[in-house]
Amino acid sequence: MTPADLARLTELRHDLHRQPELSGQEARTAARVAAHLNDLQPDHLLTGIGGHGVAAVFQGAHPGPTVAVRCELDGLPIQELSERDHRSQVPGRGHLCGHDGHMVTVLAVGETLARARPVRGRAVLIFQPAEETGKGAAAFRADPQFASIAPDMVFSLHNLPGLPLGHVELATGAANCASRGMRIRLTGKTAHAAAPGDGLSPAAAIARLLPELAALGPGGALTEGFSLTTVTHAWLGEPTFGVAPGAGEVWVTLRTVGDAAMARLVARARGLAETAAGEAGLGLEIGFDDVFEACTNAPAPVEILQAACAARDVPLYLSDRPQSFSEDFGQFAKGAETAMFWLGAGEDHPRLHNPDYDFPDALILIGADVFETAMRSVLG
């Protein structure tokens, strides 16, 4: 890839950064990606997969497996705080997880595939929607179009602040924790604030649940027994002094290393809510959102990524511990061997989802080189 190519891709990254779109709303982003891919003349270009998902297929001359690299389209509902020329132009929205950089890294792979198709099989570039809500990968796979590109192996990356710039961390097993958001709604009966006994308030039940839920998941080392519960939101009644409350909610994020442990943690949290509601005579509704299954790296793609890093002289650290945050990339393991690697954004770089975060442009070429080398080791 020439310096001019890299400069052009960097400007594309900056354009995507200026116009972030939330999960499920990535129409402009998808159109921009599809237009760039169309210029590369892939053998097949698919759009509207699982929402706004896009995929490009580069066909080899001989039969072989299908190998994919995957990235994400969506931004975050966070106000960016930056003086950079390419800062977000959309109030309250920002590419503060680096998905803009991930997209352009995969597009850089597309540029090399356009110049030289794989020898055998198919190379597929996947741009999935709605990763931040945990819904995008499942919707992408459930779309009827997916059957025509179903891969045998899928690679992915995520940039990682705190890791030296351009270094790779690669998990040899569990890669990302399972997590889900749990909404506990308690309902009673409002009353006049002068006569609270005429109603049924959930205040005491909520006050009871907050420490009980926190005690379920103290965190700690990311081993098999790890669990973390984080109360993220709570409300009680209306903001008024004249009405004793009749309803309230607690939102809590549950996090474990594995899916079986998640099932046990959900059961325990549900039990606490049912006990608190039952003893207080309150109605109870429980709902879940942002559901992420655990991600586990498979041995074969891990070995391929190791070799790719060695071939490209990219410093590599093998880890036996997952990241605490979650990814819906694990959905692609249902039918394929998968592995995600972490690409260092710098030890002192602003952290993911910080309002001053920005993807380091220096990572575009490094990530693309690792991806391409891994794909060609399988496809030639």
Buried (B, 14 or more C-beta within 10 A) or exposed (E): BEEEEBEBBBEBBBBBBBBBBBBBBBBBBBEBBBEBBEEBEBEBBBBBBBBBBBBBBBBBEEEBBBBBBBBBBBBBEBBBBBEEEBBBEBEEBBBBBBBBBBBBBBBBBBBBBBEEBBEBBBBBBBBBBBBBBBBBBBBBBEBEBBEEBEBBBBBBBBBBBBBBBBBBBBBBBBBBBBBBBBBBBBBBBBBEBEEBEEBBBBBEBBBBBEEBBBEBBEEEEBEEEBBBBBBEEBBBBEEEEEBBBBBBBBBBBBBBBBEEBBEEBBEBBBEBBEBBBEEBEBBBEBEEEBBBBBBBBBEBBBEBBBBBBEBBEBEBEEBEBBBBBBBBBBBBBEEBBBBBBBBBBBEEBBEBEBEBBBBBBBBBBBBBBBBBBBBBBBBB
